[in-house]
């Protein structure tokens, strides 16, 4: 039994899914994997099912009907993981933009009690992004600066999707009140954990743009982040956040 589970939402990731699964299971630290597939028409789910016969106690699959959104996939996964008593719960993309080797670097500060939540950060030591067009790098970098300005958080990479949570964070932050789906979901999770008083550490990573499969990024997702941040901040003024000590 592992104390840590990595949640990977998928939609049309047949080029990457088997390589990702085998890579995670090759790491010196034992992780479990939960794949949440939104009815991929390319057969991603079928590949996972086949691999479950090889990894019956490590690999899990939750299948959903259609594209229901990144945020709902992670919330589904968080509830699944909490029910099964994992101590550390990760978010990671399937496309190798997040290096699986960095899972251990995210795990260690939480395991050692130095952090309640760790973030694989592209911007804590400059700009560590490979193969992105300059326009997208600038958009992402200044989006994080915008979020810091609106929210007051000091987190450098506010839209990062590579994270480790100690279970007490997900137990505390009232998952039913997390409403956003795309980039704004990633911001809202960090903002809520921060407002609850949890200790958050950014771990520097190098982010590589996907080389196989198609990006899920869209203008709609980016706009949700920009305008959602203002809405989130305004609502937080009238909301009482549960505090970390209550679940320590």
ABEGO torsion letter per residue (X at the ends): XBABBBBBBBBGAAAAAAAAAAAAAABABBBBBBBBBBGBAAGAAAAAAAAAAABAAABBBBBBBEBAEAAAAAAAAAAAAAAAGBABBBBBBAAGABBAAAAAAAAAAAAAGABABBBBBAAABEBBBBGBBAAAAAAAAAAAAAAAAAAGBABABAABABBBBBAAAAAAAGAAABABABAAAAAAAAAAAAAAGBBBBBBBBBBBBBABEBBABBAAAAAAAAAAAAAAAAAAAABBBBBAAAAX
